[in-house]
Amino acid sequence: MPKMKTHKSGAKRYRVTATGKVMRAQAFRGHLNVTKSSKRKRRLNSDVVISTANEKKIRLELPYPKYSR
């Protein structure tokens, strides 16, 4: 059986932790940052675990965890 291909846009967006959880970056950090407080921007800077509803779909894009971001 041939190797499975990694979905490259998924590999750039998600990363897999050592325990197997899939992490993603938070939204609302790209622009209009003058009006956001420093506390809010700091909180948005950290990665979060993806929801369980989307996990199955995203794992199809990342068959090999080492290719994630």
PyMOL Python script that loads the backbone (N, CA, C, O; Angstrom):
from pymol import cmd

cmd.read_pdbstr("""\
ATOM      1  N   MET A   1       0.845  -1.186   0.000  1.00  0.00           N
ATOM      2  CA  MET A   1       0.000   0.000   0.000  1.00  0.00           C
ATOM      3  C   MET A   1       0.889   1.248   0.000  1.00  0.00           C
ATOM      4  O   MET A   1       1.841   1.322   0.777  1.00  0.00           O
ATOM      5  N   PRO A   2       0.591   2.231  -0.863  1.00  0.00           N
ATOM      6  CA  PRO A   2       1.424   3.436  -0.903  1.00  0.00           C
ATOM      7  C   PRO A   2       1.215   4.312   0.332  1.00  0.00           C
ATOM      8  O   PRO A   2       0.256   4.160   1.089  1.00  0.00           O
ATOM      9  N   LYS A   3       2.153   5.224   0.492  1.00  0.00           N
ATOM     10  CA  LYS A   3       2.050   6.155   1.607  1.00  0.00           C
ATOM     11  C   LYS A   3       0.853   7.079   1.426  1.00  0.00           C
ATOM     12  O   LYS A   3       0.463   7.397   0.303  1.00  0.00           O
ATOM     13  N   MET A   4       0.279   7.505   2.543  1.00  0.00           N
ATOM     14  CA  MET A   4      -0.812   8.478   2.483  1.00  0.00           C
ATOM     15  C   MET A   4      -0.208   9.869   2.364  1.00  0.00           C
ATOM     16  O   MET A   4       0.851  10.147   2.926  1.00  0.00           O
ATOM     17  N   LYS A   5      -0.889  10.738   1.628  1.00  0.00           N
ATOM     18  CA  LYS A   5      -0.389  12.096   1.460  1.00  0.00           C
ATOM     19  C   LYS A   5      -0.943  13.005   2.541  1.00  0.00           C
ATOM     20  O   LYS A   5      -2.115  12.914   2.907  1.00  0.00           O
ATOM     21  N   THR A   6      -0.086  13.885   3.048  1.00  0.00           N
ATOM     22  CA  THR A   6      -0.490  14.874   4.029  1.00  0.00           C
ATOM     23  C   THR A   6      -1.114  16.061   3.317  1.00  0.00           C
ATOM     24  O   THR A   6      -0.568  16.555   2.331  1.00  0.00           O
ATOM     25  N   HIS A   7      -2.245  16.515   3.807  1.00  0.00           N
ATOM     26  CA  HIS A   7      -2.896  17.706   3.261  1.00  0.00           C
ATOM     27  C   HIS A   7      -2.092  18.904   3.746  1.00  0.00           C
ATOM     28  O   HIS A   7      -2.098  19.212   4.938  1.00  0.00           O
ATOM     29  N   LYS A   8      -1.405  19.579   2.842  1.00  0.00           N
ATOM     30  CA  LYS A   8      -0.421  20.572   3.243  1.00  0.00           C
ATOM     31  C   LYS A   8      -1.025  21.800   3.918  1.00  0.00           C
ATOM     32  O   LYS A   8      -0.392  22.389   4.794  1.00  0.00           O
ATOM     33  N   SER A   9      -2.240  22.198   3.528  1.00  0.00           N
ATOM     34  CA  SER A   9      -2.837  23.336   4.224  1.00  0.00           C
ATOM     35  C   SER A   9      -3.189  22.950   5.659  1.00  0.00           C
ATOM     36  O   SER A   9      -3.108  23.779   6.565  1.00  0.00           O
ATOM     37  N   GLY A  10      -3.577  21.701   5.864  1.00  0.00           N
ATOM     38  CA  GLY A  10      -3.852  21.236   7.225  1.00  0.00           C
ATOM     39  C   GLY A  10      -2.589  21.156   8.052  1.00  0.00           C
ATOM     40  O   GLY A  10      -2.605  21.445   9.248  1.00  0.00           O
ATOM     41  N   ALA A  11      -1.489  20.763   7.419  1.00  0.00           N
ATOM     42  CA  ALA A  11      -0.222  20.665   8.137  1.00  0.00           C
ATOM     43  C   ALA A  11       0.265  22.043   8.583  1.00  0.00           C
ATOM     44  O   ALA A  11       0.969  22.160   9.586  1.00  0.00           O
ATOM     45  N   LYS A  12      -0.111  23.088   7.838  1.00  0.00           N
ATOM     46  CA  LYS A  12       0.288  24.441   8.216  1.00  0.00           C
ATOM     47  C   LYS A  12      -0.604  25.016   9.307  1.00  0.00           C
ATOM     48  O   LYS A  12      -0.177  25.895  10.056  1.00  0.00           O
ATOM     49  N   ARG A  13      -1.838  24.529   9.405  1.00  0.00           N
ATOM     50  CA  ARG A  13      -2.796  25.099  10.354  1.00  0.00           C
ATOM     51  C   ARG A  13      -2.830  24.404  11.696  1.00  0.00           C
ATOM     52  O   ARG A  13      -3.127  25.033  12.711  1.00  0.00           O
ATOM     53  N   TYR A  14      -2.529  23.112  11.720  1.00  0.00           N
ATOM     54  CA  TYR A  14      -2.695  22.325  12.942  1.00  0.00           C
ATOM     55  C   TYR A  14      -1.380  21.691  13.338  1.00  0.00           C
ATOM     56  O   TYR A  14      -0.492  21.486  12.511  1.00  0.00           O
ATOM     57  N   ARG A  15      -1.273  21.384  14.624  1.00  0.00           N
ATOM     58  CA  ARG A  15      -0.128  20.619  15.098  1.00  0.00           C
ATOM     59  C   ARG A  15      -0.635  19.581  16.083  1.00  0.00           C
ATOM     60  O   ARG A  15      -1.655  19.780  16.744  1.00  0.00           O
ATOM     61  N   VAL A  16       0.084  18.478  16.176  1.00  0.00           N
ATOM     62  CA  VAL A  16      -0.302  17.389  17.055  1.00  0.00           C
ATOM     63  C   VAL A  16       0.680  17.354  18.216  1.00  0.00           C
ATOM     64  O   VAL A  16       1.894  17.380  18.011  1.00  0.00           O
ATOM     65  N   THR A  17       0.156  17.296  19.437  1.00  0.00           N
ATOM     66  CA  THR A  17       1.002  17.258  20.620  1.00  0.00           C
ATOM     67  C   THR A  17       1.540  15.849  20.822  1.00  0.00           C
ATOM     68  O   THR A  17       1.156  14.917  20.116  1.00  0.00           O
ATOM     69  N   ALA A  18       2.434  15.708  21.795  1.00  0.00           N
ATOM     70  CA  ALA A  18       3.015  14.396  22.086  1.00  0.00           C
ATOM     71  C   ALA A  18       1.966  13.421  22.607  1.00  0.00           C
ATOM     72  O   ALA A  18       2.109  12.210  22.439  1.00  0.00           O
ATOM     73  N   THR A  19       0.923  13.934  23.232  1.00  0.00           N
ATOM     74  CA  THR A  19      -0.131  13.064  23.741  1.00  0.00           C
ATOM     75  C   THR A  19      -1.201  12.773  22.702  1.00  0.00           C
ATOM     76  O   THR A  19      -2.122  12.000  22.965  1.00  0.00           O
ATOM     77  N   GLY A  20      -1.093  13.393  21.502  1.00  0.00           N
ATOM     78  CA  GLY A  20      -2.011  13.091  20.420  1.00  0.00           C
ATOM     79  C   GLY A  20      -3.138  14.086  20.228  1.00  0.00           C
ATOM     80  O   GLY A  20      -3.989  13.887  19.362  1.00  0.00           O
ATOM     81  N   LYS A  21      -3.165  15.157  21.017  1.00  0.00           N
ATOM     82  CA  LYS A  21      -4.199  16.169  20.831  1.00  0.00           C
ATOM     83  C   LYS A  21      -3.844  17.056  19.643  1.00  0.00           C
ATOM     84  O   LYS A  21      -2.670  17.316  19.380  1.00  0.00           O
ATOM     85  N   VAL A  22      -4.865  17.516  18.930  1.00  0.00           N
ATOM     86  CA  VAL A  22      -4.647  18.401  17.786  1.00  0.00           C
ATOM     87  C   VAL A  22      -4.904  19.829  18.235  1.00  0.00           C
ATOM     88  O   VAL A  22      -5.963  20.141  18.781  1.00  0.00           O
ATOM     89  N   MET A  23      -3.927  20.691  18.002  1.00  0.00           N
ATOM     90  CA  MET A  23      -4.009  22.082  18.429  1.00  0.00           C
ATOM     91  C   MET A  23      -4.161  22.980  17.204  1.00  0.00           C
ATOM     92  O   MET A  23      -3.740  22.635  16.099  1.00  0.00           O
ATOM     93  N   ARG A  24      -4.779  24.149  17.431  1.00  0.00           N
ATOM     94  CA  ARG A  24      -4.943  25.142  16.371  1.00  0.00           C
ATOM     95  C   ARG A  24      -4.707  26.519  16.971  1.00  0.00           C
ATOM     96  O   ARG A  24      -4.780  26.704  18.185  1.00  0.00           O
ATOM     97  N   ALA A  25      -4.423  27.482  16.100  1.00  0.00           N
ATOM     98  CA  ALA A  25      -4.273  28.869  16.535  1.00  0.00           C
ATOM     99  C   ALA A  25      -5.653  29.499  16.648  1.00  0.00           C
ATOM    100  O   ALA A  25      -6.597  29.051  15.997  1.00  0.00           O
ATOM    101  N   GLN A  26      -5.773  30.529  17.464  1.00  0.00           N
ATOM    102  CA  GLN A  26      -7.052  31.204  17.639  1.00  0.00           C
ATOM    103  C   GLN A  26      -7.221  32.309  16.603  1.00  0.00           C
ATOM    104  O   GLN A  26      -6.246  32.865  16.097  1.00  0.00           O
ATOM    105  N   ALA A  27      -8.456  32.607  16.307  1.00  0.00           N
ATOM    106  CA  ALA A  27      -8.788  33.638  15.326  1.00  0.00           C
ATOM    107  C   ALA A  27      -8.796  35.023  15.994  1.00  0.00           C
ATOM    108  O   ALA A  27      -8.537  35.140  17.191  1.00  0.00           O
ATOM    109  N   PHE A  28      -9.090  36.048  15.225  1.00  0.00           N
ATOM    110  CA  PHE A  28      -9.239  37.442  15.682  1.00  0.00           C
ATOM    111  C   PHE A  28      -7.943  38.037  16.190  1.00  0.00           C
ATOM    112  O   PHE A  28      -7.956  38.843  17.120  1.00  0.00           O
ATOM    113  N   ARG A  29      -6.841  37.658  15.604  1.00  0.00           N
ATOM    114  CA  ARG A  29      -5.560  38.193  16.011  1.00  0.00           C
ATOM    115  C   ARG A  29      -4.868  38.924  14.855  1.00  0.00           C
ATOM    116  O   ARG A  29      -3.832  39.558  15.055  1.00  0.00           O
ATOM    117  N   GLY A  30      -5.432  38.838  13.659  1.00  0.00           N
ATOM    118  CA  GLY A  30      -4.734  39.312  12.472  1.00  0.00           C
ATOM    119  C   GLY A  30      -4.673  40.812  12.288  1.00  0.00           C
ATOM    120  O   GLY A  30      -3.643  41.336  11.863  1.00  0.00           O
ATOM    121  N   HIS A  31      -5.757  41.524  12.598  1.00  0.00           N
ATOM    122  CA  HIS A  31      -5.768  42.971  12.364  1.00  0.00           C
ATOM    123  C   HIS A  31      -6.721  43.622  13.352  1.00  0.00           C
ATOM    124  O   HIS A  31      -7.367  42.942  14.149  1.00  0.00           O
ATOM    125  N   LEU A  32      -6.803  44.941  13.292  1.00  0.00           N
ATOM    126  CA  LEU A  32      -7.593  45.751  14.240  1.00  0.00           C
ATOM    127  C   LEU A  32      -7.168  45.505  15.682  1.00  0.00           C
ATOM    128  O   LEU A  32      -8.002  45.392  16.580  1.00  0.00           O
ATOM    129  N   ASN A  33      -5.866  45.424  15.886  1.00  0.00           N
ATOM    130  CA  ASN A  33      -5.350  45.107  17.213  1.00  0.00           C
ATOM    131  C   ASN A  33      -5.225  46.324  18.123  1.00  0.00           C
ATOM    132  O   ASN A  33      -4.959  46.171  19.316  1.00  0.00           O
ATOM    133  N   VAL A  34      -5.409  47.516  17.592  1.00  0.00           N
ATOM    134  CA  VAL A  34      -5.297  48.714  18.420  1.00  0.00           C
ATOM    135  C   VAL A  34      -6.427  48.764  19.435  1.00  0.00           C
ATOM    136  O   VAL A  34      -6.238  49.208  20.567  1.00  0.00           O
ATOM    137  N   THR A  35      -7.600  48.306  19.023  1.00  0.00           N
ATOM    138  CA  THR A  35      -8.759  48.385  19.916  1.00  0.00           C
ATOM    139  C   THR A  35      -8.809  47.240  20.926  1.00  0.00           C
ATOM    140  O   THR A  35      -9.593  47.293  21.873  1.00  0.00           O
ATOM    141  N   LYS A  36      -7.987  46.210  20.740  1.00  0.00           N
ATOM    142  CA  LYS A  36      -7.993  45.071  21.653  1.00  0.00           C
ATOM    143  C   LYS A  36      -7.012  45.308  22.787  1.00  0.00           C
ATOM    144  O   LYS A  36      -5.941  45.882  22.590  1.00  0.00           O
ATOM    145  N   SER A  37      -7.387  44.861  23.971  1.00  0.00           N
ATOM    146  CA  SER A  37      -6.514  45.047  25.128  1.00  0.00           C
ATOM    147  C   SER A  37      -5.329  44.083  25.042  1.00  0.00           C
ATOM    148  O   SER A  37      -5.376  43.088  24.319  1.00  0.00           O
ATOM    149  N   SER A  38      -4.280  44.388  25.781  1.00  0.00           N
ATOM    150  CA  SER A  38      -3.103  43.534  25.793  1.00  0.00           C
ATOM    151  C   SER A  38      -3.440  42.166  26.360  1.00  0.00           C
ATOM    152  O   SER A  38      -2.933  41.147  25.891  1.00  0.00           O
ATOM    153  N   LYS A  39      -4.293  42.149  27.364  1.00  0.00           N
ATOM    154  CA  LYS A  39      -4.712  40.881  27.968  1.00  0.00           C
ATOM    155  C   LYS A  39      -5.425  39.995  26.946  1.00  0.00           C
ATOM    156  O   LYS A  39      -5.192  38.787  26.891  1.00  0.00           O
ATOM    157  N   ARG A  40      -6.286  40.598  26.146  1.00  0.00           N
ATOM    158  CA  ARG A  40      -7.027  39.851  25.129  1.00  0.00           C
ATOM    159  C   ARG A  40      -6.100  39.327  24.043  1.00  0.00           C
ATOM    160  O   ARG A  40      -6.246  38.191  23.592  1.00  0.00           O
ATOM    161  N   LYS A  41      -5.139  40.159  23.621  1.00  0.00           N
ATOM    162  CA  LYS A  41      -4.203  39.739  22.584  1.00  0.00           C
ATOM    163  C   LYS A  41      -3.288  38.625  23.085  1.00  0.00           C
ATOM    164  O   LYS A  41      -2.957  37.708  22.332  1.00  0.00           O
ATOM    165  N   ARG A  42      -2.878  38.698  24.349  1.00  0.00           N
ATOM    166  CA  ARG A  42      -2.068  37.639  24.944  1.00  0.00           C
ATOM    167  C   ARG A  42      -2.821  36.318  24.979  1.00  0.00           C
ATOM    168  O   ARG A  42      -2.254  35.265  24.686  1.00  0.00           O
ATOM    169  N   ARG A  43      -4.104  36.378  25.339  1.00  0.00           N
ATOM    170  CA  ARG A  43      -4.931  35.176  25.415  1.00  0.00           C
ATOM    171  C   ARG A  43      -5.135  34.565  24.024  1.00  0.00           C
ATOM    172  O   ARG A  43      -5.134  33.344  23.870  1.00  0.00           O
ATOM    173  N   LEU A  44      -5.309  35.425  23.016  1.00  0.00           N
ATOM    174  CA  LEU A  44      -5.502  34.939  21.655  1.00  0.00           C
ATOM    175  C   LEU A  44      -4.215  34.386  21.046  1.00  0.00           C
ATOM    176  O   LEU A  44      -4.257  33.683  20.036  1.00  0.00           O
ATOM    177  N   ASN A  45      -3.081  34.699  21.654  1.00  0.00           N
ATOM    178  CA  ASN A  45      -1.801  34.259  21.122  1.00  0.00           C
ATOM    179  C   ASN A  45      -1.547  32.778  21.354  1.00  0.00           C
ATOM    180  O   ASN A  45      -0.729  32.183  20.652  1.00  0.00           O
ATOM    181  N   SER A  46      -2.228  32.163  22.322  1.00  0.00           N
ATOM    182  CA  SER A  46      -1.961  30.770  22.649  1.00  0.00           C
ATOM    183  C   SER A  46      -2.799  29.837  21.786  1.00  0.00           C
ATOM    184  O   SER A  46      -3.873  30.208  21.313  1.00  0.00           O
ATOM    185  N   ASP A  47      -2.296  28.623  21.586  1.00  0.00           N
ATOM    186  CA  ASP A  47      -3.021  27.607  20.838  1.00  0.00           C
ATOM    187  C   ASP A  47      -4.081  26.964  21.716  1.00  0.00           C
ATOM    188  O   ASP A  47      -3.965  26.956  22.942  1.00  0.00           O
ATOM    189  N   VAL A  48      -5.120  26.422  21.080  1.00  0.00           N
ATOM    190  CA  VAL A  48      -6.183  25.731  21.798  1.00  0.00           C
ATOM    191  C   VAL A  48      -6.422  24.370  21.148  1.00  0.00           C
ATOM    192  O   VAL A  48      -6.074  24.156  19.987  1.00  0.00           O
ATOM    193  N   VAL A  49      -7.013  23.464  21.901  1.00  0.00           N
ATOM    194  CA  VAL A  49      -7.344  22.141  21.388  1.00  0.00           C
ATOM    195  C   VAL A  49      -8.579  22.260  20.507  1.00  0.00           C
ATOM    196  O   VAL A  49      -9.519  22.978  20.849  1.00  0.00           O
ATOM    197  N   ILE A  50      -8.586  21.560  19.372  1.00  0.00           N
ATOM    198  CA  ILE A  50      -9.743  21.623  18.484  1.00  0.00           C
ATOM    199  C   ILE A  50     -10.921  20.893  19.104  1.00  0.00           C
ATOM    200  O   ILE A  50     -10.747  20.059  19.993  1.00  0.00           O
ATOM    201  N   SER A  51     -12.117  21.208  18.634  1.00  0.00           N
ATOM    202  CA  SER A  51     -13.312  20.575  19.170  1.00  0.00           C
ATOM    203  C   SER A  51     -13.384  19.124  18.711  1.00  0.00           C
ATOM    204  O   SER A  51     -12.849  18.769  17.660  1.00  0.00           O
ATOM    205  N   THR A  52     -14.037  18.305  19.491  1.00  0.00           N
ATOM    206  CA  THR A  52     -14.150  16.889  19.163  1.00  0.00           C
ATOM    207  C   THR A  52     -14.997  16.667  17.919  1.00  0.00           C
ATOM    208  O   THR A  52     -14.839  15.654  17.238  1.00  0.00           O
ATOM    209  N   ALA A  53     -15.903  17.609  17.608  1.00  0.00           N
ATOM    210  CA  ALA A  53     -16.743  17.489  16.422  1.00  0.00           C
ATOM    211  C   ALA A  53     -15.913  17.571  15.143  1.00  0.00           C
ATOM    212  O   ALA A  53     -16.268  16.947  14.143  1.00  0.00           O
ATOM    213  N   ASN A  54     -14.823  18.326  15.155  1.00  0.00           N
ATOM    214  CA  ASN A  54     -13.991  18.510  13.968  1.00  0.00           C
ATOM    215  C   ASN A  54     -12.765  17.607  13.947  1.00  0.00           C
ATOM    216  O   ASN A  54     -12.050  17.556  12.946  1.00  0.00           O
ATOM    217  N   GLU A  55     -12.519  16.899  15.034  1.00  0.00           N
ATOM    218  CA  GLU A  55     -11.259  16.156  15.156  1.00  0.00           C
ATOM    219  C   GLU A  55     -11.127  15.051  14.104  1.00  0.00           C
ATOM    220  O   GLU A  55     -10.049  14.873  13.537  1.00  0.00           O
ATOM    221  N   LYS A  56     -12.187  14.320  13.839  1.00  0.00           N
ATOM    222  CA  LYS A  56     -12.112  13.218  12.886  1.00  0.00           C
ATOM    223  C   LYS A  56     -11.757  13.726  11.492  1.00  0.00           C
ATOM    224  O   LYS A  56     -10.947  13.119  10.791  1.00  0.00           O
ATOM    225  N   LYS A  57     -12.360  14.834  11.097  1.00  0.00           N
ATOM    226  CA  LYS A  57     -12.099  15.409   9.780  1.00  0.00           C
ATOM    227  C   LYS A  57     -10.654  15.903   9.663  1.00  0.00           C
ATOM    228  O   LYS A  57     -10.011  15.715   8.630  1.00  0.00           O
ATOM    229  N   ILE A  58     -10.157  16.525  10.710  1.00  0.00           N
ATOM    230  CA  ILE A  58      -8.812  17.091  10.667  1.00  0.00           C
ATOM    231  C   ILE A  58      -7.756  15.998  10.713  1.00  0.00           C
ATOM    232  O   ILE A  58      -6.701  16.135  10.095  1.00  0.00           O
ATOM    233  N   ARG A  59      -8.021  14.917  11.436  1.00  0.00           N
ATOM    234  CA  ARG A  59      -7.054  13.809  11.484  1.00  0.00           C
ATOM    235  C   ARG A  59      -6.866  13.144  10.120  1.00  0.00           C
ATOM    236  O   ARG A  59      -5.818  12.554   9.861  1.00  0.00           O
ATOM    237  N   LEU A  60      -7.866  13.232   9.253  1.00  0.00           N
ATOM    238  CA  LEU A  60      -7.702  12.716   7.893  1.00  0.00           C
ATOM    239  C   LEU A  60      -6.669  13.523   7.116  1.00  0.00           C
ATOM    240  O   LEU A  60      -5.976  12.986   6.252  1.00  0.00           O
ATOM    241  N   GLU A  61      -6.568  14.805   7.425  1.00  0.00           N
ATOM    242  CA  GLU A  61      -5.597  15.664   6.751  1.00  0.00           C
ATOM    243  C   GLU A  61      -4.183  15.437   7.262  1.00  0.00           C
ATOM    244  O   GLU A  61      -3.219  15.728   6.554  1.00  0.00           O
ATOM    245  N   LEU A  62      -4.044  14.925   8.473  1.00  0.00           N
ATOM    246  CA  LEU A  62      -2.727  14.743   9.095  1.00  0.00           C
ATOM    247  C   LEU A  62      -2.492  13.269   9.409  1.00  0.00           C
ATOM    248  O   LEU A  62      -2.522  12.883  10.577  1.00  0.00           O
ATOM    249  N   PRO A  63      -2.258  12.430   8.387  1.00  0.00           N
ATOM    250  CA  PRO A  63      -2.066  11.016   8.677  1.00  0.00           C
ATOM    251  C   PRO A  63      -0.774  10.735   9.433  1.00  0.00           C
ATOM    252  O   PRO A  63      -0.684   9.746  10.160  1.00  0.00           O
ATOM    253  N   TYR A  64       0.225  11.593   9.268  1.00  0.00           N
ATOM    254  CA  TYR A  64       1.493  11.430   9.956  1.00  0.00           C
ATOM    255  C   TYR A  64       1.726  12.665  10.818  1.00  0.00           C
ATOM    256  O   TYR A  64       1.977  13.741  10.276  1.00  0.00           O
ATOM    257  N   PRO A  65       1.651  12.548  12.131  1.00  0.00           N
ATOM    258  CA  PRO A  65       1.721  13.733  13.004  1.00  0.00           C
ATOM    259  C   PRO A  65       3.010  14.539  12.875  1.00  0.00           C
ATOM    260  O   PRO A  65       3.019  15.728  13.193  1.00  0.00           O
ATOM    261  N   LYS A  66       4.093  13.926  12.420  1.00  0.00           N
ATOM    262  CA  LYS A  66       5.355  14.676  12.359  1.00  0.00           C
ATOM    263  C   LYS A  66       5.322  15.785  11.315  1.00  0.00           C
ATOM    264  O   LYS A  66       6.149  16.695  11.362  1.00  0.00           O
ATOM    265  N   TYR A  67       4.370  15.726  10.360  1.00  0.00           N
ATOM    266  CA  TYR A  67       4.307  16.753   9.334  1.00  0.00           C
ATOM    267  C   TYR A  67       3.535  17.988   9.773  1.00  0.00           C
ATOM    268  O   TYR A  67       3.472  18.968   9.030  1.00  0.00           O
ATOM    269  N   SER A  68       2.948  17.963  10.962  1.00  0.00           N
ATOM    270  CA  SER A  68       2.165  19.123  11.375  1.00  0.00           C
ATOM    271  C   SER A  68       3.089  20.235  11.803  1.00  0.00           C
ATOM    272  O   SER A  68       4.102  19.985  12.456  1.00  0.00           O
ATOM    273  N   ARG A  69       2.769  21.416  11.458  1.00  0.00           N
ATOM    274  CA  ARG A  69       3.433  22.688  11.694  1.00  0.00           C
ATOM    275  C   ARG A  69       4.555  22.555  12.653  1.00  0.00           C
ATOM    276  O   ARG A  69       5.223  23.542  12.962  1.00  0.00           O
TER     277      ARG A  69
END
""", "prot")
cmd.dss("prot")
cmd.show_as("cartoon", "prot")
cmd.util.cbc("prot")
cmd.orient("prot")
